[in-house]
């Protein structure tokens, strides 16, 4: 719950601070820790981990090292076009085994969705979106993905995603993501 409270307070600031030299959506004060991961510090001093960019093997290595050495409640996904399938599965399995929460601020595409769905609580900003499609190497990746998405409890979404050609995207907006149970909650961008 702390992650969500921090996110709601800080979200407007992050989006207004776009243009960090290392990330697209993180603030200029974010500390880059490698692999497109950043540590953000709220005005009250609380810290949280943010993914802003492509998921690479270094992202997985850095994430796994950080969760072993620091108290990480969850992962805020600022924006990610996806990336390495196996790296995303490593991160996702670590998130699921530790019952961590995930939040999407803007967009989470392709392999990024594999990370997002691993969260215990999976929240999205009301304007955020997910994007899924089949993998480039359909034969090999399908079997790997199928097993992973079954572990996460979303094999039906994986089957639908593999009907979308690799060069296209099935865009899932926050409300639809909640209807599909991909998102457990939607965070309003204008809290009233």
C-alpha positions in Angstrom: 0.0 0.0 0.0 2.9 2.3 0.7 4.0 1.9 -2.9 0.6 3.0 -4.2 0.5 6.1 -1.9 4.0 7.1 -3.0 3.0 6.6 -6.6 -0.1 8.7 -6.5 1.7 11.6 -4.9 4.7 11.3 -7.1 3.1 10.4 -10.5 2.3 14.0 -11.6 5.9 15.0 -10.7 7.4 12.1 -12.7 5.4 12.8 -15.8 6.2 16.5 -15.5 9.9 15.7 -15.1 10.2 13.7 -18.3 13.5 14.0 -20.0 16.0 12.5 -17.6 19.2 11.8 -19.5 18.9 8.1 -18.5 15.2 7.5 -18.8 12.1 8.9 -20.4 9.8 9.2 -17.5 11.9 9.1 -14.3 12.7 12.4 -12.6 16.1 14.1 -12.9 16.8 13.1 -9.3 16.4 9.4 -10.0 19.5 7.3 -9.4 20.4 5.0 -12.3 21.4 1.5 -11.0 21.8 -0.2 -14.4 19.7 -2.1 -16.9 17.2 0.7 -17.3 16.3 0.5 -13.6 16.3 3.5 -11.3 15.8 4.3 -7.6 13.4 7.1 -7.1 13.1 8.9 -3.8 9.9 10.6 -2.7 9.8 14.0 -1.1 9.3 12.1 2.2 12.4 10.1 1.7 10.9 6.7 0.7 12.6 4.9 -2.1 11.2 2.6 -4.8 12.5 0.9 -7.9 11.4 2.1 -11.4 11.9 0.4 -14.8 12.2 2.9 -17.6 13.2 1.4 -20.8 14.0 -1.9 -22.5 14.3 -5.1 -20.5 17.8 -6.7 -21.1 19.7 -9.4 -19.4 21.4 -6.6 -17.4 18.0 -5.5 -16.2 17.4 -9.0 -14.8 20.8 -9.2 -13.2 20.5 -5.8 -11.6 16.9 -6.4 -10.4 17.8 -9.8 -8.9 20.8 -8.3 -7.1 18.8 -5.3 -5.8 16.0 -7.4 -4.3 18.6 -9.5 -2.4 20.3 -6.5 -0.9 17.5 -3.9 -0.4 13.9 -3.7 0.8 11.9 -3.6 -2.4 8.1 -3.6 -2.1 7.5 -3.6 -5.8 8.3 -2.3 -9.2 7.0 0.8 -10.9 7.1 0.4 -14.7 7.3 3.9 -16.0 7.4 2.8 -19.7 9.0 -0.2 -21.4 8.9 -1.4 -25.0 9.6 -4.9 -23.8 12.8 -6.7 -24.6 14.5 -10.0 -23.7 11.9 -12.7 -23.0 14.0 -14.8 -20.7 15.1 -11.7 -18.7 11.5 -10.7 -18.2 10.6 -14.2 -17.0 13.4 -14.1 -14.5 12.2 -10.8 -13.1 8.6 -12.0 -13.2 9.3 -15.2 -11.3 11.3 -13.2 -8.6 8.4 -10.8 -8.3 5.8 -13.6 -7.9 7.9 -15.6 -5.4 8.4 -12.5 -3.2 4.7 -11.4 -3.6 5.8 -8.0 -4.8 3.5 -5.4 -6.4 3.7 -4.0 -9.9 2.5 -0.6 -11.2 2.4 0.8 -14.8 2.6 4.5 -15.2 2.4 4.9 -19.0 3.1 1.9 -21.2 4.2 -1.7 -20.8 4.6 -3.5 -24.1 5.6 -7.1 -25.1 8.0 -8.7 -22.6 7.2 -6.0 -20.2 3.7 -7.4 -19.7 5.4 -10.6 -18.6 6.9 -8.7 -15.7 3.7 -6.7 -14.9 1.5 -9.8 -14.6 3.7 -11.3 -12.0 2.8 -8.8 -9.4 0.6 -9.6 -6.4 -1.2 -6.3 -6.9 -1.1 -5.1 -10.4 -2.1 -1.5 -10.7 -2.2 0.8 -13.7 -2.7 4.6 -14.1 -6.0 5.2 -15.8 -4.3 6.4 -19.0 -1.7 3.6 -19.0 -1.8 0.8 -21.6 -0.4 -2.7 -22.1 0.6 -4.2 -25.5 0.9 -7.9 -26.3 1.7 -9.9 -29.5 3.3 -13.2 -30.5 7.0 -13.6 -30.3 9.4 -13.3 -33.2 10.4 -17.0 -33.0 6.9 -18.3 -32.5 7.7 -22.0 -32.2 10.3 -21.8 -29.5 9.0 -18.8 -27.7 5.4 -20.0 -27.6 6.3 -23.0 -25.5 8.4 -20.9 -23.1 5.7 -18.2 -22.9 2.9 -20.7 -22.5 4.5 -22.3 -19.5 5.3 -18.9 -17.9 1.8 -17.4 -18.4 0.3 -20.6 -17.0 2.4 -20.1 -13.9 1.2 -16.5 -13.6 -2.4 -17.6 -14.1 -3.1 -16.0 -17.4 -2.8 -18.7 -20.0 -6.0 -17.4 -21.8 -4.3 -14.0 -22.4 -1.2 -15.7 -23.7 -3.3 -17.7 -26.2 -5.0 -14.5 -27.4 -1.6 -12.7 -27.7 -0.2 -15.4 -29.9 -3.0 -14.8 -32.4 -1.5 -11.2 -32.9 1.3 -11.1 -35.5 4.7 -10.0 -34.1 4.6 -6.8 -36.1 1.3 -5.8 -34.6 0.1 -5.0 -31.1 -3.0 -5.8 -29.1 -3.4 -2.6 -27.1 -5.1 -3.2 -23.7 -6.1 0.0 -22.0 -6.4 0.1 -18.2 -10.1 -0.5 -17.9 -10.0 -3.5 -20.2 -6.9 -4.8 -18.3 -8.9 -4.7 -15.2 -11.8 -6.6 -16.9 -9.4 -9.2 -18.0 -7.9 -9.4 -14.4 -4.5 -8.4 -15.7 -4.8 -5.3 -13.5 -6.1 -5.5 -10.0 -6.8 -1.8 -9.7 -6.7 1.5 -11.6 -5.1 4.6 -10.2 -6.9 7.8 -11.1 -4.6 10.5 -12.5 -6.8 13.2 -11.0 -7.5 12.0 -7.4 -10.6 13.7 -6.1 
